[in-house]
């Protein structure tokens, strides 16, 4: 596919978007704005004016209008209207081209009020629009946003493959953001703070690059793009990093092996640093699993073989191998690379089956097998789930298994049960998986959305949707977490990933269960 060349700063939202006439969305999103929805929750309108949106798309606007017209409940319609475009409205901080090559598009995406780009978040933010993605050479297209994000993520991975969050590219003119929490960090390997915002090694960050690549390939079959810049080199960096993180704690003779990654932070929170002077808790030899020092919540893992992250990595490694195989066929990738990727993915799948499945006491008192959240390769397991994706609940969305898989269904039932998951939060306001990132009593709407996306049960979907509609505190946006007894206590009013995921879920329901969108949630 031919692409537009030449340097550009995409300004389809006009220069006024950078002026003082456009409100700070961090503050704007905490206030109610008319017109309110006509339902009993009277939800606020939360979209910036078109001139203040960070990316305008006629395709997105027509989709919002089309889906909204199919929703009967006015509060649900308003929540969709506000949420689905939130990334495009507020988080495309900069879209341009590389200084070294004007044909190389770059997209810098923030997740909220920090001028930094997380590999995981930016992938998920764009994935909300994957159903609408088509091939296009236009710099004002969704395809251009995808290409720019893939290129920038590739640059980040070649710069610091163990890191999770990065500064704006120099081409953007955006000054590096200061992360005061990281001032005391002692990280191996070291990194440049002008390029990296935070360096918590998370396996799902590597997997996210593969995911967004596979999504773009699946929608466009744009092989020229993957051959044009440094995508293959970034894939090789991903493989090298993941292979290195299969290193166990002890050698065959019991000697403590050097770890390719260590992290120490001066903090009062156990979830913000790694035990054993930055090594983390020991992991066993020969499991075939890949370590993840931190979870997708940015909290440290207890046992570093994080099963959902290994699921995600295996799923998307196999899909990305298809791109590499096509490149190999044209002599544009090293021979044997796709075979290595497929073999690695198969090995991880086998390792999850061998080490990631544990026996627990079922509801009837007998033993049953489920997936563990984390294992250490020595026989210890952490039986729980966390709201952040990848999670066990989200396994069917990761390309790893089908939602009707019996082992998944047993796991799902347990992690959504009051006695099966220490981080399943219950209360009169909302019932959903939470996590240690915010703590007990705080349910995450993101987990409720994933629950709907992985369910075929109309009652479960309807009840969960009602929870979501009734717990925005009138603001009409999806929060990070909500107190299960008081919906006016919440965290993070601007969380575009969760908002986009809500919109993605509504579009999914419109396709597979349209009658649910005709229900009232008053």
C-alpha positions in Angstrom: 0.0 0.0 0.0 1.2 3.5 -0.8 1.3 6.0 2.1 1.3 9.7 2.2 4.9 11.0 2.6 6.1 14.3 4.1 6.1 15.6 7.7 2.8 16.5 9.2 1.3 17.3 12.6 -2.2 16.0 12.2 -4.3 19.0 13.0 -7.8 18.0 11.8 -9.0 19.4 15.2 -7.5 22.8 14.3 -5.0 24.9 16.1 -7.7 26.0 18.6 -7.4 22.6 20.2 -4.0 23.8 21.6 -5.3 27.2 22.7 -6.6 28.2 26.1 -10.2 28.1 24.7 -10.1 24.3 25.1 -10.6 23.2 28.7 -8.2 20.9 30.5 -10.0 17.6 30.3 -8.7 16.4 33.7 -10.9 19.1 35.2 -13.6 19.0 32.6 -14.3 15.3 33.2 -14.9 15.9 36.9 -17.8 18.3 36.2 -21.3 17.8 34.8 -22.2 19.4 31.5 -25.5 19.9 29.8 -27.4 18.6 28.0 -28.1 15.8 30.4 -29.6 12.5 29.4 -33.3 12.2 29.9 -33.1 9.1 32.1 -33.2 9.0 35.8 -29.4 9.2 36.1 -29.4 12.4 34.0 -25.9 11.7 32.8 -23.6 14.5 31.7 -22.4 15.2 28.2 -18.7 14.8 28.3 -17.3 15.3 24.8 -15.1 18.3 24.0 -16.3 20.5 21.2 -15.1 19.2 17.7 -12.4 21.9 17.5 -11.0 20.7 20.8 -11.0 17.0 20.0 -7.5 15.5 19.4 -8.7 13.4 16.4 -11.9 13.8 14.4 -13.3 10.9 12.4 -16.5 10.9 10.4 -16.5 7.1 10.5 -16.5 7.2 14.3 -19.2 9.8 14.4 -21.5 7.9 12.0 -20.9 4.7 14.1 -21.9 6.6 17.3 -25.1 7.8 15.6 -25.9 4.4 14.2 -25.4 2.5 17.4 -27.0 5.1 19.6 -30.2 5.0 17.6 -30.4 1.2 18.4 -30.2 1.9 22.2 -33.5 2.4 23.9 -32.3 3.5 27.4 -31.3 7.2 27.3 -28.6 6.8 30.0 -27.0 3.8 28.3 -27.0 5.8 25.0 -25.3 8.8 26.7 -22.7 6.6 28.3 -21.9 5.0 24.9 -21.8 8.4 23.3 -19.4 9.8 25.8 -17.2 6.7 26.2 -16.6 5.2 22.8 -14.8 8.2 21.2 -12.9 9.2 24.4 -9.5 8.2 23.1 -9.9 10.1 19.9 -11.5 13.0 21.7 -8.8 13.4 24.3 -5.8 11.1 24.1 -4.2 11.4 20.6 -1.6 13.8 22.0 0.4 13.9 18.8 0.3 12.4 15.4 3.2 13.1 12.9 6.2 11.6 11.2 9.7 10.6 12.2 12.5 13.1 11.8 14.7 10.5 10.1 12.0 9.4 7.6 9.0 11.5 6.6 7.2 8.3 5.4 7.3 6.8 8.9 4.1 7.8 10.8 4.1 8.1 14.6 1.2 8.3 17.0 1.7 9.3 20.7 -1.2 8.2 22.8 -1.7 9.2 26.4 -4.0 7.2 28.7 -5.2 10.2 30.7 -3.7 13.1 32.5 0.0 12.0 32.2 1.9 12.8 29.0 3.3 9.3 28.7 2.5 6.4 26.5 2.0 2.9 27.9 2.5 0.0 25.4 -0.4 -1.9 26.9 -2.8 1.0 27.2 -2.1 2.5 23.8 -2.8 -0.8 22.1 -6.0 -1.3 24.0 -7.1 2.3 23.3 -6.9 1.8 19.6 -8.3 -1.8 19.8 -11.6 -0.2 20.6 -11.8 0.9 17.0 -10.5 -2.3 15.4 -13.9 -3.4 14.1 -13.9 -0.2 12.0 -10.3 -0.5 10.8 -9.8 -0.7 7.0 -6.8 -0.1 4.7 -6.1 3.5 3.9 -3.1 5.6 3.1 -4.8 8.8 4.4 -3.1 10.5 7.4 -6.5 11.2 8.7 -7.6 7.6 8.9 -7.7 5.1 11.7 -5.2 3.0 9.7 -2.7 5.9 10.0 -3.2 6.0 13.8 -2.5 2.3 14.0 0.6 2.5 11.8 1.9 5.4 13.9 1.3 3.6 17.2 3.0 0.4 15.9 6.0 2.4 14.6 6.4 4.3 17.9 5.9 1.2 20.0 8.6 -0.5 17.8 11.0 2.4 18.5 10.3 2.2 22.2 11.0 -1.6 22.3 14.3 -1.1 20.4 15.2 1.6 23.0 14.2 -0.1 26.2 12.4 -3.4 25.8 12.0 -4.1 29.5 10.1 -0.8 30.1 6.4 -0.3 30.0 5.8 3.5 29.7 7.5 6.0 27.5 8.0 9.7 26.9 6.8 11.6 23.9 9.0 11.3 20.8 11.3 14.3 20.3 9.5 15.1 17.0 6.4 16.0 19.0 8.0 18.9 20.8 6.3 17.7 24.0 8.6 17.9 27.0 9.4 14.7 28.9 7.0 14.2 31.8 8.5 13.9 35.3 7.6 10.7 37.2 8.4 11.5 40.8 7.5 8.0 41.9 10.5 6.7 39.8 13.0 9.2 41.2 14.5 6.5 43.5 14.2 3.6 41.1 17.2 1.4 40.7 16.6 -0.7 37.5 18.7 -3.2 35.6 19.1 -2.6 32.7 19.3 1.1 33.0 17.4 3.5 30.9 17.2 7.2 29.7 14.6 9.1 31.6 14.2 11.5 28.7 12.9 8.5 26.7 11.3 6.3 29.4 8.6 7.4 31.9 8.7 4.2 33.9 10.5 0.9 33.6 8.3 -1.8 35.1 8.9 -5.0 33.0 5.5 -6.5 32.1 5.2 -9.4 29.7 1.8 -8.0 28.5 3.7 -4.9 27.2 5.6 -7.1 24.8 2.4 -8.9 23.9 0.6 -5.7 23.3 2.9 -4.8 20.4 2.2 -8.1 18.9 -1.5 -7.6 19.4 -1.8 -4.3 17.7 0.4 -5.5 14.9 -1.8 -8.6 14.3 -5.0 -6.4 14.4 -3.6 -4.1 11.8 -2.5 -7.0 9.6 -5.8 -8.8 9.9 -7.8 -5.7 8.8 -5.5 -4.4 6.1 -3.1 -7.1 4.8 -0.7 -4.2 4.4 2.5 -6.2 4.2 4.5 -3.3 2.7 4.1 -1.5 6.0 5.6 -4.2 8.1 8.6 -4.4 5.7 9.1 -0.6 5.5 10.7 0.4 8.8 11.9 -1.4 11.9 9.0 -3.8 12.7 11.0 -7.0 12.2 13.8 -5.7 14.4 11.2 -4.9 17.1 9.8 -8.4 17.0 13.3 -9.8 17.4 13.8 -7.5 20.4 10.5 -8.9 21.9 11.6 -12.4 21.4 15.1 -11.8 22.9 13.5 -10.1 25.9 10.9 -12.8 26.5 13.5 -15.6 26.1 15.8 -13.9 28.6 12.9 -13.7 31.1 12.6 -17.5 31.1 15.7 -17.5 33.3 15.1 -19.3 36.6 16.4 -18.2 39.9 18.7 -21.1 40.5 21.1 -23.1 38.3 21.3 -26.9 38.3 23.9 -26.7 41.1 21.8 -24.3 43.2 23.8 -21.2 42.3 21.8 -18.0 42.1 21.7 -17.0 38.5 21.9 -13.4 37.4 18.6 -11.9 36.3 18.4 -9.9 33.1 16.0 -7.5 34.9 15.8 -6.2 38.5 13.8 -3.4 40.0 14.0 -1.6 43.4 11.9 1.4 44.4 11.9 3.2 47.7 8.3 2.9 48.7 5.8 2.1 51.5 3.7 0.0 49.1 4.7 -3.7 48.6 3.1 -3.7 45.2 5.5 -1.0 44.0 8.8 -2.9 44.2 10.2 -6.4 43.9 11.3 -8.6 46.8 14.8 -9.9 47.3 16.6 -6.7 46.4 14.8 -6.4 43.1 14.9 -10.0 41.9 11.3 -10.9 42.9 10.3 -14.1 44.5 12.1 -17.2 43.2 10.9 -19.1 40.1 11.6 -22.7 39.2 13.6 -24.2 36.4 12.5 -25.6 33.1 8.8 -24.6 33.2 8.7 -23.0 29.8 6.8 -20.0 31.2 8.0 -16.4 30.8 8.4 -14.2 33.9 6.6 -11.0 34.4 7.9 -8.8 37.2 4.8 -6.7 37.2 1.1 -7.2 36.4 -0.9 -5.2 33.9 -2.0 -3.1 36.8 1.6 -2.0 37.2 1.6 -3.8 40.6 4.4 -6.3 41.3 3.7 -10.0 40.8 3.8 -12.3 43.8 4.8 -15.3 41.7 6.4 -14.1 38.4 4.9 -16.7 36.1 1.8 -14.6 35.5 -0.6 -17.0 33.7 -2.8 -14.4 31.9 0.2 -12.6 30.5 1.7 -15.9 29.2 -1.7 -16.6 27.6 -1.7 -13.3 25.9 1.9 -13.6 24.8 1.4 -17.1 23.4 -1.9 -16.0 21.6 -0.5 -13.0 19.8 3.0 -14.4 19.2 1.3 -17.0 17.1 -0.7 -14.4 15.2 2.3 -12.2 14.6 4.1 -15.2 13.2 1.7 -15.1 10.3 3.0 -11.6 9.4 6.6 -12.8 9.6 5.8 -15.8 7.5 4.4 -13.5 4.8 7.5 -11.3 5.0 9.8 -14.4 4.8 8.0 -15.4 1.6 9.2 -12.1 0.0 12.6 -12.2 1.5 12.0 -9.4 3.9 12.4 -11.2 7.2 15.1 -13.7 8.4 14.3 -17.3 7.4 13.1 -19.4 10.3 11.9 -16.5 12.4 8.2 -17.3 12.0 8.9 -21.0 12.9 10.7 -19.8 16.0 7.8 -17.7 17.0 5.2 -20.4 16.5 7.4 -22.9 18.3 7.8 -20.5 21.3 4.0 -19.9 21.4 3.3 -23.7 21.4 5.9 -24.2 24.1 4.2 -21.6 26.3 0.8 -23.1 25.7 2.1 -26.5 26.8 3.7 -24.9 29.9 0.5 -23.2 30.9 -1.3 -26.5 30.7 1.4 -28.2 32.8 2.1 -25.6 35.4 -0.7 -23.0 35.2 -3.6 -25.4 36.0 -4.2 -26.1 39.7 -6.6 -28.2 41.7 -9.0 -26.5 44.2 -12.0 -27.4 46.3 -15.1 -26.9 44.3 -18.5 -25.8 45.4 -19.6 -29.4 46.0 -16.6 -30.1 48.2 -14.8 -32.1 45.6 -11.7 -31.2 43.7 -11.8 -29.3 40.4 -9.1 -27.8 38.1 -8.9 -24.2 37.2 -6.3 -21.7 35.9 -4.2 -20.1 38.6 -3.4 -16.3 38.3 0.3 -16.8 39.1 2.6 -19.7 39.7 6.2 -20.0 40.7 7.3 -23.3 39.2 7.8 -24.8 42.7 4.2 -25.8 43.2 3.0 -22.5 44.7 0.0 -20.7 43.1 -2.0 -17.6 43.5 -5.7 -18.3 43.0 -7.3 -15.0 42.2 -7.9 -12.6 39.3 -7.3 -8.9 38.8 -9.4 -6.5 36.8 -6.7 -5.3 34.5 -6.3 -7.0 31.1 -4.8 -9.5 30.6 -6.8 -11.3 33.2 -8.0 -14.8 33.5 -11.5 -13.5 32.9 -10.3 -12.0 29.6 -8.7 -15.1 28.3 -11.1 -15.6 25.4 -10.4 -12.0 24.3 -6.7 -12.7 24.1 -6.9 -15.2 21.3 -5.9 -18.0 23.7 -9.1 -20.1 24.1 -12.8 -20.1 23.3 -15.3 -18.8 25.9 -17.0 -22.2 26.1 -13.8 -24.0 27.0 -14.7 -26.1 30.1 -11.5 -25.2 32.0 -12.1 -21.5 31.4 -15.8 -21.7 32.4 -14.8 -23.3 35.8 -12.2 -20.6 36.3 -14.6 -17.9 35.4 -17.2 -19.2 37.8 -14.7 -19.2 40.6 -13.2 -15.8 40.0 -16.7 -14.2 39.9 -17.8 -16.0 43.1 -17.8 -14.4 46.5 -15.6 -17.2 48.0 -13.4 -17.9 45.0 -11.5 -14.7 44.4 -10.2 -12.5 47.2 -10.5 -9.5 44.8 -14.1 -10.0 43.8 -15.8 -6.9 45.2 -19.5 -7.0 46.3 -22.0 -4.4 47.4 -25.3 -2.8 46.6 -23.8 -0.4 44.0 -21.7 -2.7 41.9 -20.2 -6.2 41.9 -17.0 -6.8 40.0 -13.4 -7.9 40.1 -11.0 -5.3 41.6 -7.4 -5.7 42.6 -4.7 -4.5 45.0 -3.9 -1.5 42.8 -6.7 0.4 44.4 -7.5 -2.1 47.1 -10.4 -3.9 48.8 -13.9 -2.5 48.4 -13.2 -0.9 45.0 -14.7 -2.7 42.0 -13.4 -2.0 38.5 -15.9 -1.3 35.7 -13.3 -2.7 33.3 -13.9 -6.1 34.7 -17.6 -5.7 34.4 -17.2 -4.9 30.7 -15.0 -8.0 30.2 -17.6 -10.0 32.0 -20.2 -8.9 29.4 -17.8 -9.5 26.5 -17.2 -13.1 27.7 -20.8 -14.0 28.5 -23.7 -15.4 26.5 -26.2 -15.2 29.5 -28.7 -12.5 28.9 -29.5 -12.0 32.6 -25.8 -11.8 33.5 -25.2 -9.2 30.8 -28.3 -7.2 31.7 -27.5 -7.1 35.4 -24.0 -6.1 34.8 -25.0 -3.4 32.3 -27.4 -1.9 34.9 -24.5 -1.7 37.4 -22.4 0.2 34.9 -25.1 2.6 33.9 -26.0 3.5 37.5 -22.4 4.0 38.9 -20.9 6.9 37.0 -21.9 9.4 39.7 -23.8 11.3 37.0 -20.6 12.1 35.0 -21.4 9.7 32.2 -17.9 8.2 32.0 -16.4 4.9 33.0 -14.2 5.3 36.0 -11.2 3.2 37.0 -12.8 1.9 40.2 -15.9 2.4 42.2 -16.7 1.8 45.9 -19.2 -1.0 46.0 -21.3 0.7 48.7 -21.0 4.3 47.5 -20.8 5.1 43.8 -19.8 8.7 44.6 -16.5 7.3 45.7 -14.4 6.5 42.7 -10.9 6.8 41.2 -9.7 8.3 38.0 -12.4 10.2 36.1 -10.3 10.2 32.9 -9.4 6.7 31.8 -9.8 6.4 28.1 -8.9 2.7 27.8 -11.9 1.7 30.0 -14.2 4.1 28.2 -13.2 2.8 24.8 -13.6 -0.8 26.0 -17.2 0.1 27.1 -18.0 1.3 23.6 -16.4 -1.7 22.1 -18.6 -3.9 24.3 -21.8 -2.0 23.2 -20.8 -2.5 19.5 -20.3 -6.2 20.3 -23.8 -6.5 21.8 -25.3 -4.6 18.9 -23.9 -7.4 16.7 -24.6 -10.5 18.8 -27.4 -9.5 21.2 -29.2 -6.5 19.8 -32.4 -7.1 21.9 -30.4 -6.3 25.1 -29.8 -2.8 23.8 -33.6 -2.3 23.6 -34.0 -2.9 27.3 -34.6 -0.2 29.9 -32.0 0.2 32.7 -33.9 2.8 34.7 
